Amino acid sequence: MGRGNPESADAIFARGSDIFIADKLSDLNKQQADNSNIKWVELRSKNGFKKFYHILKELNIPCTKLTGNLDTKIDSILNNLFKN
């Protein structure tokens, strides 16, 4: 949802989302999501992207844990995702 737009977190409740990935979430948004059993990832937090792996595992969605540094692997990851 909207980068740096705290109101965008309201959409997770209005749309009945099960998972929410955001640049930044307030502590209140995180608490509300937890209380509503909505899984969330805050990308701005240190290693926040790693939480996504744990959510996928919890939901029994096949995935591979990232090893190494994301900054050095991101180009390769994106190229694999968007191959035609």
C-alpha positions as CSV (number, residue, x, y, z in Angstrom):
1,M,0.0,0.0,0.0
2,G,1.0,3.7,-0.2
3,R,4.5,4.4,0.7
4,G,4.6,6.7,3.7
5,N,0.8,6.9,3.8
6,P,-0.4,5.8,7.2
7,E,-4.1,5.9,6.2
8,S,-3.5,3.2,3.7
9,A,-3.3,0.7,6.6
10,D,-7.0,1.3,7.1
11,A,-7.6,-0.6,3.8
12,I,-6.5,-3.9,5.4
13,F,-9.6,-3.7,7.7
14,A,-12.0,-2.3,5.1
15,R,-11.1,-5.0,2.6
16,G,-10.9,-8.0,4.9
17,S,-7.3,-8.8,4.0
18,D,-5.4,-11.7,5.5
19,I,-1.9,-10.4,4.7
20,F,-0.7,-6.8,4.5
21,I,2.7,-5.7,3.2
22,A,3.5,-2.0,3.8
23,D,6.4,0.3,3.8
24,K,5.6,1.6,7.3
25,L,3.0,0.7,9.9
26,S,2.2,2.5,13.1
27,D,2.4,0.5,16.4
28,L,-1.4,0.9,16.6
29,N,-1.9,-0.6,13.1
30,K,0.4,-3.5,14.0
31,Q,-1.6,-4.1,17.2
32,Q,-5.0,-3.9,15.3
33,A,-3.7,-6.3,12.7
34,D,-2.5,-8.8,15.3
35,N,-5.8,-8.5,17.2
36,S,-7.7,-9.2,13.9
37,N,-5.4,-12.2,13.0
38,I,-4.1,-10.3,9.9
39,K,-0.5,-11.1,9.1
40,W,1.7,-8.1,8.3
41,V,5.1,-7.2,7.0
42,E,6.7,-3.8,7.5
43,L,9.4,-3.4,4.8
44,R,11.0,-0.3,6.4
45,S,11.9,-2.1,9.6
46,K,15.4,-3.8,9.7
47,N,15.1,-7.1,7.9
48,G,11.3,-6.6,7.7
49,F,11.2,-8.4,4.4
50,K,12.3,-11.6,6.2
51,K,9.0,-11.8,8.0
52,F,7.3,-12.6,4.7
53,Y,9.2,-15.9,4.6
54,H,7.8,-16.9,8.0
55,I,4.3,-15.9,7.0
56,L,4.5,-18.1,3.8
57,K,5.8,-21.0,5.9
58,E,3.0,-20.6,8.4
59,L,0.5,-20.7,5.6
60,N,2.2,-23.8,4.1
61,I,3.0,-21.9,0.9
62,P,6.2,-23.3,-0.8
63,C,9.1,-20.8,-0.5
64,T,12.8,-20.7,0.0
65,K,14.5,-18.7,2.7
66,L,16.9,-16.0,1.4
67,T,20.4,-16.5,2.4
68,G,23.0,-13.8,2.1
69,N,22.5,-10.1,1.4
70,L,19.3,-9.0,-0.4
71,D,21.0,-5.9,-1.8
72,T,23.4,-8.1,-3.8
73,K,20.7,-10.6,-4.9
74,I,17.7,-8.4,-5.7
75,D,18.4,-8.0,-9.4
76,S,18.7,-11.8,-9.9
77,I,15.5,-12.3,-7.9
78,L,13.5,-9.8,-9.9
79,N,14.8,-11.2,-13.2
80,N,13.6,-14.7,-12.2
81,L,10.2,-13.3,-11.2
82,F,9.6,-11.4,-14.4
83,K,11.0,-13.8,-17.0
84,N,8.8,-14.2,-20.0
